[in-house]
């Protein structure tokens, strides 16, 4: 793991695949306990995240003012944040910070850190995987030829797999309009949405037709599936199961769906399940089984090989850009990115003040997060028991 930190008033504790940045507890014993908790845990014991959170909650008599944690045990990060702590993406890196809202031009320079305990407000973590080929030996014959049927270990029939030809069906899920102002409850997509996922349907959500003669900002081209866009193989993740069988990240202290405590167990690699849904003001839910593009005329990113859900926003929202906001799935993380939109986007994580997103930056969302596009259209990321 390559780590570069910026000095500050918080404390960074890191070793191996586990890193945590938090408000300085002012107690050396607490930091020692966190350091000990970051050591690898036995399969039958509590996870690193559980142990760190328990220590921090005890030290601060509740949730810490700021905490951000990254666990790279699986090779793809699992992240947690509390208080004003936050996690962002920068390519393959994860940026943990407690300096939310800081001016990017005024950020302190970073220094390299292999591991230990330092005063910091921000750290950028990049997984490093280096393979060195052994030196050739005179007494060894030529190496065997690489198998032509495999490329990077992926069978040819999978590499050649394509999605169905032709335009995706126009599928629309209708649900009663619900109050999306509350952040207290979160929900999974409804059964009709889950059925759509299982059937492999594509999603193009459009607003209701306007009055006769009204201009339409989109020409319908995004309902057609260009021939170069095809579904890839389903991404896999390491997961554990709760008593009800829901899949959840190994680093999470409780089930992401039903919030029950997960019994200690050995993680297993599975196809990634849907990570929840994106609820629109109409009450419709866009399932997060793949990415989402929102705007007045959304389209897949240039060079994309997959078809995201396309959500057409009303054309009368002039400050909403044609391609305004992108939702991506990275391992277990749901990531939002403002696409240099005209009216901008604000993000409000549960219990925190809204923050204007910096164009192009990737923000890791938590269930209950609300994204406000140009202050005229809000959507909410939901995951968990169905809200009633």
C-alpha positions as CSV (number, residue, x, y, z in Angstrom):
1,X,0.0,0.0,0.0
2,X,1.3,3.4,-1.0
3,X,0.1,6.2,1.4
4,X,0.7,9.9,1.1
5,X,-0.7,12.1,4.0
6,X,-1.1,15.8,4.6
7,X,-0.3,16.9,8.1
8,X,-3.1,18.3,10.2
9,X,-4.9,18.2,13.5
10,X,-6.4,14.7,13.2
11,X,-4.6,11.4,13.6
12,X,-3.8,8.8,10.9
13,X,-3.2,5.2,12.0
14,X,-2.2,2.7,9.3
15,X,-0.7,-0.7,8.9
16,X,-0.9,-3.1,6.0
17,X,-4.3,-3.1,4.4
18,X,-6.1,-1.2,7.1
19,X,-6.0,2.6,7.6
20,X,-8.1,4.9,9.7
21,X,-8.1,8.7,10.0
22,X,-10.0,10.3,12.9
23,X,-10.3,13.3,15.2
24,X,-7.4,13.3,17.7
25,X,-8.9,11.6,20.9
26,X,-6.1,13.1,23.0
27,X,-5.4,9.8,24.6
28,X,-2.4,7.7,23.7
29,X,-4.0,4.5,25.0
30,X,-6.9,4.9,22.5
31,X,-4.4,5.2,19.7
32,X,-2.5,2.2,20.9
33,X,-5.8,0.2,21.0
34,X,-6.6,1.3,17.4
35,X,-3.1,0.3,16.3
36,X,-3.6,-3.1,17.9
37,X,-7.0,-3.4,16.3
38,X,-5.6,-2.9,12.8
39,X,-3.7,-6.2,13.0
40,X,-5.2,-9.0,11.0
41,X,-8.1,-10.7,12.8
42,X,-9.0,-14.4,13.0
43,X,-12.0,-15.5,10.9
44,X,-13.9,-16.2,14.1
45,X,-13.3,-12.8,15.6
46,X,-14.8,-9.4,15.0
47,X,-13.7,-7.5,11.9
48,X,-11.2,-4.7,11.9
49,X,-13.9,-2.1,11.3
50,X,-16.0,-3.4,14.2
51,X,-13.1,-3.2,16.6
52,X,-12.0,0.3,15.5
53,X,-15.6,1.7,15.7
54,X,-16.0,0.2,19.1
55,X,-12.8,1.8,20.4
56,X,-13.7,5.2,18.8
57,X,-17.3,5.2,20.1
58,X,-16.0,4.4,23.6
59,X,-13.4,7.1,23.4
60,X,-15.8,9.8,22.3
61,X,-18.9,8.5,24.2
62,X,-20.7,8.0,20.9
63,X,-19.9,8.6,17.3
64,X,-16.5,10.3,16.8
65,X,-16.6,13.9,15.4
66,X,-14.8,12.6,12.3
67,X,-13.6,9.2,11.2
68,X,-12.8,7.6,7.8
69,X,-11.7,4.0,7.4
70,X,-10.5,2.0,4.4
71,X,-10.0,-1.8,4.4
72,X,-8.1,-3.2,1.4
73,X,-8.0,-6.8,2.6
74,X,-10.0,-8.0,-0.4
75,X,-7.9,-6.2,-2.9
76,X,-10.8,-3.8,-3.5
77,X,-11.5,-1.3,-0.8
78,X,-14.3,-1.4,1.7
79,X,-14.8,2.0,3.3
80,X,-16.7,3.5,6.3
81,X,-17.1,7.1,7.5
82,X,-18.6,8.8,10.5
83,X,-19.2,12.4,11.5
84,X,-17.4,14.8,9.1
85,X,-15.0,12.1,7.9
86,X,-15.3,11.4,4.2
87,X,-14.0,9.1,1.5
88,X,-13.4,10.1,-2.2
89,X,-12.0,8.3,-5.2
90,X,-9.0,9.4,-7.3
91,X,-8.5,6.7,-9.9
92,X,-7.5,3.6,-8.1
93,X,-6.8,5.6,-4.9
94,X,-9.0,6.2,-1.9
95,X,-8.7,9.6,-0.2
96,X,-9.7,9.7,3.4
97,X,-10.2,13.2,4.9
98,X,-11.5,15.2,7.8
99,X,-10.9,18.5,6.0
100,X,-14.3,18.6,4.3
101,X,-14.9,21.9,2.4
102,X,-11.2,22.8,2.3
103,X,-10.0,24.9,-0.6
104,X,-8.3,22.5,-3.1
105,X,-5.7,25.1,-3.8
106,X,-4.9,25.6,-0.1
107,X,-4.4,21.9,0.7
108,X,-1.2,21.0,2.4
109,X,1.4,19.0,0.4
110,X,1.6,15.3,1.1
111,X,4.3,13.1,2.4
112,X,4.9,9.4,2.0
113,X,4.1,7.0,4.8
114,X,4.7,3.3,5.0
115,X,2.7,2.8,8.3
116,X,2.4,4.2,11.8
117,X,0.7,7.0,13.6
118,X,1.0,10.6,12.4
119,X,-1.0,13.9,12.8
120,X,-2.9,14.3,9.5
121,X,-6.1,15.7,8.0
122,X,-6.0,13.7,4.7
123,X,-4.4,10.6,3.3
124,X,-4.3,9.2,-0.3
125,X,-4.1,5.4,-0.4
126,X,-3.1,3.5,-3.5
127,X,-2.9,-0.3,-3.7
128,X,0.4,-1.3,-5.1
129,X,0.9,-4.7,-6.9
130,X,4.4,-5.3,-8.3
131,X,5.5,-8.5,-9.9
132,X,9.1,-9.2,-10.7
133,X,10.0,-11.8,-13.2
134,X,12.7,-14.3,-12.1
135,X,16.0,-14.0,-13.8
136,X,16.5,-16.6,-16.6
137,X,18.6,-19.6,-15.7
138,X,20.9,-21.4,-18.1
139,X,19.8,-24.9,-17.0
140,X,16.1,-24.3,-17.6
141,X,14.5,-24.7,-21.0
142,X,12.2,-22.3,-22.8
143,X,9.1,-21.5,-20.8
144,X,5.9,-23.0,-22.0
145,X,3.9,-21.0,-24.5
146,X,0.9,-19.1,-23.1
147,X,-2.5,-20.6,-23.6
148,X,-4.1,-19.0,-26.6
149,X,-7.6,-19.6,-25.3
150,X,-7.1,-17.2,-22.3
151,X,-6.4,-13.5,-22.1
152,X,-5.5,-12.3,-18.6
153,X,-7.2,-15.5,-17.3
154,X,-10.6,-14.7,-18.9
155,X,-12.1,-17.5,-21.1
156,X,-12.6,-16.5,-24.7
157,X,-16.3,-17.3,-24.6
158,X,-16.8,-14.7,-21.9
159,X,-14.6,-12.1,-23.7
160,X,-16.7,-12.6,-26.8
161,X,-20.1,-12.4,-25.0
162,X,-22.4,-9.7,-26.2
163,X,-25.7,-8.4,-25.0
164,X,-28.9,-8.7,-27.0
165,X,-29.0,-6.7,-30.2
166,X,-31.5,-4.0,-30.9
167,X,-32.9,-1.2,-28.8
168,X,-33.5,-1.9,-25.1
169,X,-37.2,-2.1,-24.1
170,X,-38.7,1.0,-22.7
171,X,-39.5,0.0,-19.2
172,X,-41.1,2.3,-16.7
173,X,-41.9,1.5,-13.1
174,X,-44.8,3.5,-11.6
175,X,-45.0,4.0,-7.9
176,X,-46.9,6.5,-5.7
177,X,-45.1,9.7,-5.1
178,X,-43.4,9.6,-1.7
179,X,-41.9,12.2,0.5
180,X,-38.2,12.2,-0.1
181,X,-37.4,14.9,2.4
182,X,-36.6,12.5,5.2
183,X,-33.2,10.9,5.6
184,X,-34.2,8.6,8.4
185,X,-35.4,5.7,6.4
186,X,-33.7,3.9,3.5
187,X,-35.0,1.2,1.2
188,X,-34.1,-1.4,-1.4
189,X,-35.8,-1.2,-4.9
190,X,-39.3,-2.6,-4.9
191,X,-40.1,-6.1,-6.3
192,X,-41.0,-4.8,-9.7
193,X,-37.6,-3.1,-10.0
194,X,-35.8,-6.3,-8.8
195,X,-37.8,-8.3,-11.4
196,X,-36.5,-5.9,-14.1
197,X,-32.9,-6.5,-12.9
198,X,-33.4,-10.3,-13.1
199,X,-34.9,-10.0,-16.6
200,X,-31.8,-8.0,-17.7
201,X,-33.9,-5.1,-19.0
202,X,-32.3,-1.8,-19.8
203,X,-33.7,1.4,-18.2
204,X,-34.5,4.6,-19.9
205,X,-36.6,6.8,-17.6
206,X,-38.3,9.8,-19.3
207,X,-40.4,12.6,-17.8
208,X,-44.1,12.7,-18.7
209,X,-44.9,14.4,-22.0
210,X,-45.4,18.1,-21.8
211,X,-48.1,20.3,-23.3
212,X,-48.7,20.0,-27.1
213,X,-46.2,22.0,-29.0
214,X,-43.7,22.1,-26.1
215,X,-40.0,21.6,-27.2
216,X,-38.4,18.3,-26.3
217,X,-34.7,18.5,-25.5
218,X,-33.9,14.9,-26.3
219,X,-34.3,13.2,-29.7
220,X,-34.7,9.6,-28.4
221,X,-31.3,8.4,-29.7
222,X,-30.3,7.2,-26.2
223,X,-33.1,4.6,-26.3
224,X,-31.0,2.8,-29.0
225,X,-28.2,0.6,-28.0
226,X,-25.1,1.2,-30.2
227,X,-23.5,-2.1,-31.3
228,X,-20.2,-1.4,-29.5
229,X,-22.0,-1.3,-26.1
230,X,-22.3,-4.7,-24.5
231,X,-22.7,-6.0,-20.9
232,X,-19.4,-7.3,-19.5
233,X,-19.1,-10.0,-16.9
234,X,-20.8,-9.3,-13.6
235,X,-18.2,-7.8,-11.2
236,X,-17.4,-10.0,-8.2
237,X,-16.8,-8.9,-4.6
238,X,-15.8,-10.5,-1.3
239,X,-18.9,-10.9,0.9
240,X,-20.4,-12.3,4.1
241,X,-24.0,-13.2,4.8
242,X,-26.3,-12.1,7.6
243,X,-28.8,-14.5,9.3
244,X,-31.4,-13.7,6.6
245,X,-28.9,-14.4,3.8
246,X,-28.3,-10.8,2.6
247,X,-24.8,-10.3,1.1
248,X,-22.8,-7.5,2.8
249,X,-19.2,-6.2,2.8
250,X,-16.8,-8.1,5.1
251,X,-15.7,-4.9,6.8
252,X,-19.2,-3.8,7.7
253,X,-20.2,-4.3,11.3
254,X,-23.8,-5.0,10.4
255,X,-25.9,-6.1,7.4
256,X,-26.3,-3.4,4.8
257,X,-29.9,-4.5,4.1
258,X,-31.6,-5.5,7.4
259,X,-28.9,-4.0,9.8
260,X,-28.6,-7.3,11.8
261,X,-25.3,-8.1,13.3
262,X,-23.3,-10.4,11.0
263,X,-21.8,-13.5,12.6
264,X,-18.0,-14.0,12.2
265,X,-17.3,-16.0,9.1
266,X,-14.8,-16.4,6.3
267,X,-15.6,-14.1,3.3
268,X,-16.4,-15.6,0.0
269,X,-16.2,-14.2,-3.5
270,X,-19.6,-13.8,-5.2
271,X,-21.3,-11.8,-8.0
272,X,-21.9,-8.3,-6.7
273,X,-25.6,-7.9,-5.8
274,X,-27.5,-4.7,-6.5
275,X,-26.3,-2.0,-4.1
276,X,-29.7,-0.4,-3.5
277,X,-31.6,2.1,-5.6
278,X,-31.7,5.8,-6.6
279,X,-35.1,7.2,-5.7
280,X,-36.4,10.0,-8.0
281,X,-38.9,12.7,-7.0
282,X,-41.6,10.8,-8.9
283,X,-41.2,7.9,-6.5
284,X,-39.6,5.7,-9.2
285,X,-36.5,3.8,-8.1
286,X,-33.5,3.2,-10.4
287,X,-31.8,-0.1,-9.3
288,X,-28.1,0.2,-8.7
289,X,-27.1,-3.0,-10.4
290,X,-24.9,-0.8,-12.7
291,X,-24.2,2.8,-13.3
292,X,-26.6,5.7,-13.9
293,X,-26.4,8.9,-16.0
294,X,-28.8,11.7,-15.2
295,X,-29.4,14.8,-17.3
296,X,-31.6,16.4,-19.9
297,X,-30.1,14.3,-22.6
298,X,-28.1,11.5,-20.9
299,X,-25.8,9.2,-22.8
300,X,-23.2,6.6,-21.9
301,X,-19.6,8.0,-21.2
302,X,-17.3,8.1,-24.2
303,X,-15.5,4.8,-24.6
304,X,-18.0,3.0,-22.4
305,X,-18.5,-0.8,-23.0
306,X,-21.6,-1.1,-20.8
307,X,-25.1,0.4,-21.0
308,X,-25.9,2.5,-17.8
309,X,-29.4,3.4,-16.7
310,X,-30.3,6.7,-18.4
311,X,-32.6,9.1,-16.5
312,X,-34.0,11.9,-18.6
313,X,-34.8,15.0,-16.5
314,X,-37.4,17.5,-17.6
315,X,-36.3,19.8,-20.4
316,X,-37.6,22.8,-18.6
317,X,-34.8,22.5,-16.0
318,X,-32.5,24.8,-18.0
319,X,-29.8,24.7,-15.3
320,X,-29.6,20.9,-15.5
321,X,-27.0,19.9,-18.1
322,X,-27.6,17.3,-20.8
323,X,-25.1,15.0,-19.0
324,X,-25.3,16.3,-15.4
325,X,-24.5,13.5,-12.9
326,X,-22.9,10.1,-13.0
327,X,-23.4,7.3,-10.5
328,X,-20.8,4.5,-10.6
329,X,-20.3,1.3,-8.8
330,X,-16.8,0.4,-7.5
331,X,-16.7,-2.8,-5.5
332,X,-19.2,-2.2,-2.7
333,X,-19.0,1.6,-3.1
334,X,-21.6,3.8,-4.7
335,X,-19.8,6.8,-6.2
336,X,-21.3,10.1,-7.5
337,X,-19.5,12.4,-9.9
338,X,-20.7,15.8,-11.2
339,X,-20.0,15.9,-15.0
340,X,-18.9,19.6,-15.0
341,X,-22.5,20.5,-15.1
342,X,-23.8,24.1,-15.7
343,X,-25.9,24.3,-12.4
344,X,-23.7,22.2,-10.2
345,X,-24.6,19.4,-7.7
346,X,-24.7,19.4,-4.0
347,X,-24.4,16.2,-1.9
348,X,-25.8,15.8,1.6
349,X,-24.7,12.7,3.5
350,X,-27.0,11.7,6.4
351,X,-26.6,14.0,9.4
352,X,-24.3,16.4,7.5
353,X,-24.7,19.8,5.9
354,X,-24.9,19.9,2.1
355,X,-21.6,20.3,0.2
356,X,-21.2,21.5,-3.3
357,X,-19.4,18.8,-5.3
358,X,-16.3,19.7,-7.2
359,X,-16.7,18.9,-10.9
360,X,-15.1,15.6,-11.8
361,X,-14.3,14.6,-8.2
362,X,-15.7,11.2,-7.0
363,X,-17.7,11.1,-3.8
364,X,-18.5,7.9,-2.0
365,X,-22.2,7.9,-0.9
366,X,-23.8,6.5,2.2
367,X,-27.4,5.2,2.3
368,X,-29.7,8.2,2.7
369,X,-27.4,10.6,0.8
370,X,-29.3,13.2,-1.2
371,X,-28.0,14.7,-4.4
372,X,-29.4,18.0,-5.5
373,X,-28.9,18.8,-9.2
374,X,-28.9,22.6,-9.8
375,X,-31.2,23.1,-6.8
376,X,-34.2,22.0,-9.0
377,X,-34.1,18.2,-8.9
378,X,-33.1,15.9,-6.0
379,X,-32.5,12.2,-5.9
380,X,-31.7,9.9,-2.9
381,X,-29.5,6.8,-2.6
382,X,-31.4,4.2,-0.6
383,X,-30.4,0.8,0.7
384,X,-32.0,-1.3,3.5
385,X,-35.4,-2.4,4.6
386,X,-38.2,-1.2,2.5
387,X,-39.4,2.2,3.7
388,X,-43.0,2.4,4.8
